[in-house]
Amino acid sequence: MDADGDGACVFVGTATAITSGWTGVVDCDDAKSYKNPGATEIVGDGIDQDCDGKDLTLPVSDAAFARYVAVEYKGKAPSANLFITEYDRCVAATGRCSADNDEGRFMIADPEVDAFVDIYKGESKVLRADGIREVVTLEEQSHFSPGGAKPASSYTGPSKATRVAEAKAVAEPLVAKEREDRLAEEAREDAEDDARDGEINDINDRARSLAYDLEVEATARREADLELVEKISDATDIAEQARTTAARAETSAGNANVKLNEALSHSPLIEAGPVGGANFRLGLAGLHDGEWLRGPVLGLGGFGLRAGVDGDWYEVAGFGQILFGGDGAGTGADIAFLAGVEGLGQLDMVGTHLGGFLAYTQSEDHGNVLDVSVVERGAVMGVVLNRDFAPGPFRTTVFVRAGAGPTCIGFRGHQDGQSMVASSVGVVGLIQAGINLGVGAKL
């Protein structure tokens, strides 16, 4: 039967070519009329149009094929079958023809012997009936050419052997001259190296002589210095008395310096402890099917670390926190990170400090009523109040922070079996309090 009407049939049931005596072509796909044994194959489309079991592909890249079209075929693109056949015939003629993909040309090894042409007898092609060129000798070309025999070659210059001999005659003197020049240059460089070595040896000799003279002079000076020992000994007692007096003065100055340092400076401080509070968004990002994409994150608690410098009237510190909590929805605990710096000035003499802070915040909501996870990143700036209830080497500090800042929000999740991804911007807020324990001993 021929279901696709392309003129090529297929067997149905249990029939085969042997049992039916069928001698015609058999379709390889009776559902597609463009696929049959008589169809024209299209290059590189991944389809076996002519039912030969494979797709037709060019033996070169598209860029190389374009060069062959421009050079070998004078800009007139050949059919894929013609190009592939001529390419294969040239490559198969090993030593006589080669395909230059960079130039886009079929190169004949010796144009005095071979040619890449169509062969005629009279006006009819005889060596190949397909009209495709191949590699032949000039004798074959002249034997089968329009209008009768042609000379074996139109080349009238010197033979190849003569040209090679002439080239050698020109090249060999040049090579010999280049070798002589190279040897002369090497000899000149060797002579310069020897001269430099002699100069270096002379410099070394002069340096050794100068070193000897200096050693003799130094010996004489050492002997003269011995004469000064007795005179210096007489001054030793006076100098010792002066050093004792200076030592007592230095001790007094050191004590004063210690007291000054205690009054003006403190050592580095480090604190750690629990944190409680809330990260929340001031204004939600929007609605989705009547539901808020995310409510505020409440009831956060976690752990914080603070390190910096405690001065007499100021504190500068960096801090980091990890916080856990939830908005009452979703399957997992919400988590938030906070990292920033703060600078505080002392308000009174009992350890109360007030200042500002700037921090990076990141929070993640593990799912809400819409099964949507939210990642939020932003910057927060605000005020911080810090009170040290145990001034001295060991610190017990209570703090309160409040602030707000811009944030970027990303939503991802599923609703009704469909993936949902969204992003927005908003304002993130922070209110928290905590207690830190640490050290900050005076210098």
DATA-V86629 format. One record per pair of residues at least 6 apart in sequence whose ideal C-beta (glycine too) atoms are under 7 Angstrom apart, sorted by the first residue. I is the first residue (numbers start at 1). J is the second residue. D is the distance in whole Angstrom. If there is no record, write none. Layout:
I:J:D  I:J:D
This chain:
1:9:6  1:10:6  1:12:6  2:8:7  2:9:5  2:30:7  3:30:5  3:31:7  4:30:5  4:31:6  4:32:6  4:33:4  5:33:6  6:27:7  6:33:4  6:36:5  7:36:7  8:25:5  8:26:7  8:27:4  8:36:4  8:37:6  8:38:7  9:26:7  9:27:6  10:26:6  10:27:5  10:30:4  11:20:7  17:26:7  25:37:4  25:38:7  27:36:5  28:35:6  28:51:4  29:35:4  34:49:6  35:48:7  35:49:6  35:51:6  36:51:6  37:50:6  37:51:5  39:49:4  39:50:5  40:49:6  41:49:5  41:50:5  41:56:4  42:49:6  43:56:5  43:57:7  43:58:6  43:80:4  44:57:6  44:58:7  45:55:7  46:55:6  47:55:6  48:54:6  48:55:6  56:80:6  58:65:6  58:80:7  58:84:7  59:84:6  59:87:5  60:101:5  64:101:4  64:104:7  67:103:7  67:104:3  68:83:7  68:104:4  69:75:7  69:77:5  70:104:6  71:103:6  71:104:4  71:105:5  72:104:6  72:105:5  72:106:6  82:132:6  85:132:5  86:132:6  86:133:5  87:99:6  89:134:5  89:135:6  90:97:4  90:99:5  90:106:5  90:116:6  90:135:6  91:99:6  93:135:4  95:109:6  96:109:5  96:114:5  96:135:5  97:106:6  97:107:7  97:108:6  97:109:7  97:114:7  97:116:6  97:135:5  98:107:5  99:106:6  100:107:5  106:116:5  108:114:5  108:115:6  108:116:6  110:160:7  111:155:7  112:153:5  112:155:6  112:160:6  113:137:6  113:138:6  114:135:6  114:137:6  114:138:7  115:136:6  115:138:6  115:141:5  116:133:5  116:135:5  117:133:6  117:136:7  117:141:6  118:125:6  118:131:7  118:133:6  119:125:6  119:126:6  119:127:4  119:136:6  119:140:6  119:141:7  119:144:4  120:126:7  120:144:6  120:145:6  120:146:5  121:144:5  122:146:7  123:146:6  125:131:6  126:144:5  127:134:7  127:136:7  127:144:7  128:134:6  138:152:5  138:153:5  139:152:6  141:150:7  142:149:5  142:150:4  142:151:6  142:152:6  143:149:6  261:443:5  262:442:5  262:443:7  263:312:7  264:312:5  265:311:7  265:312:6  265:443:5  266:310:4  266:311:6  266:312:6  266:440:6  266:442:6  266:443:7  267:310:7  267:440:6  267:441:5  267:442:7  267:443:6  268:309:6  269:307:7  269:308:6  269:309:7  269:310:4  269:317:7  269:395:7  269:438:6  269:439:7  269:440:3  270:307:5  270:438:5  270:439:6  271:306:4  271:395:6  271:397:6  271:436:4  271:437:6  271:438:3  272:304:7  272:305:5  272:436:6  272:437:7  272:438:6  273:304:6  273:434:6  273:435:5  273:436:4  273:437:5  274:301:7  274:303:6  274:434:6  274:435:7  275:301:7  275:302:5  275:303:7  275:304:4  275:321:5  275:323:7  275:432:6  275:434:4  276:301:5  276:432:7  276:433:6  276:434:6  277:300:6  277:431:5  277:432:3  277:433:6  278:297:7  278:298:5  278:299:7  278:300:5  278:431:6  279:297:5  279:300:6  279:323:7  279:336:5  279:361:7  279:363:5  279:428:7  279:430:6  280:296:4  280:297:6  280:298:7  280:429:5  281:296:6  281:426:5  281:427:7  281:428:6  282:404:6  282:427:4  282:429:5  283:426:6  283:427:6  284:292:5  284:293:7  284:294:7  285:293:6  285:409:5  285:424:4  285:426:6  286:293:6  286:424:7  288:370:6  291:369:6  291:370:5  293:370:7  293:372:6  293:411:6  294:365:6  294:368:6  294:374:5  295:327:5  295:329:7  295:368:7  296:327:6  297:325:6  297:327:5  297:334:5  297:336:7  297:363:6  297:365:7  298:325:6  298:327:6  299:325:5  299:326:7  300:323:4  300:324:7  300:325:4  300:336:6  301:323:7  301:324:6  301:325:7  302:321:6  302:322:5  302:323:4  302:324:5  303:322:6  304:319:6  304:320:7  304:321:4  304:434:6  305:319:7  305:320:5  306:317:5  306:319:4  306:436:6  307:317:6  307:318:6  308:315:6  308:316:5  308:317:3  308:318:6  309:316:5  310:440:4  313:345:7  313:346:5  314:344:7  314:345:5  314:346:7  315:344:5  315:353:6  315:386:7  316:343:5  317:342:6  318:341:5  319:340:6  319:342:7  320:338:7  320:339:5  321:338:4  322:337:6  323:336:4  323:338:7  324:333:5  324:335:6  325:334:5  326:333:6  326:334:5  327:334:6  327:365:7  327:368:7  329:368:4  329:369:5  330:365:6  330:366:5  330:367:3  330:368:5  331:366:6  331:367:5  332:366:3  332:367:6  333:366:7  334:363:7  334:364:7  334:365:5  334:366:6  335:363:7  335:364:5  336:361:7  336:362:7  336:363:4  337:362:5  338:359:5  338:361:5  339:359:6  339:360:5  340:357:6  340:358:5  340:359:3  340:360:6  341:357:7  341:358:6  342:355:6  342:356:7  342:357:4  342:384:5  343:355:5  343:356:7  344:353:4  344:354:6  344:355:3  344:384:7  344:386:6  345:353:6  345:354:7  345:355:6  346:353:5  347:353:7  347:354:5  351:387:6  351:388:3  351:391:5  352:387:5  353:386:4  354:385:5  355:384:6  356:381:7  356:382:7  356:383:6  356:384:7  357:381:7  357:382:6  357:384:5  357:401:6  357:403:7  358:381:5  359:380:5  360:379:6  361:378:6  361:380:5  361:428:6  361:430:7  362:376:7  362:377:5  363:376:5  364:373:7  364:374:7  364:375:5  365:373:6  365:374:4  366:373:6  367:373:6  367:413:7  370:413:7  370:415:6  371:413:5  371:414:6  371:415:7  372:411:5  372:412:7  372:413:4  372:420:6  373:412:5  373:413:5  374:409:6  374:410:7  374:411:5  375:410:5  376:407:5  376:409:5  376:428:7  377:407:7  377:408:5  378:405:6  378:406:6  378:407:3  378:408:6  378:428:5  379:405:5  379:406:6  380:403:5  380:404:6  380:405:4  380:428:6  380:430:5  381:403:5  381:405:6  382:401:7  382:402:5  382:403:2  382:404:6  382:430:7  383:402:6  383:403:7  384:399:6  384:401:5  385:399:7  385:400:5  386:397:6  386:399:5  387:397:7  387:398:5  388:395:6  388:397:5  389:396:5  389:398:7  390:396:4  393:439:6  393:441:4  394:439:6  395:437:7  395:438:5  395:439:6  395:440:5  396:437:6  397:435:7  397:436:5  398:435:5  399:433:7  399:434:6  399:436:7  400:433:5  401:430:6  401:432:5  402:430:7  402:431:5  403:430:5  404:427:6  404:428:7  404:429:5  405:428:6  406:425:7  406:427:6  407:425:7  407:426:5  407:427:7  407:428:4  408:425:6  409:423:7  409:424:5  409:425:7  409:426:6  410:423:5  411:420:7  411:421:7  411:422:4  412:421:5  413:420:5  414:420:6
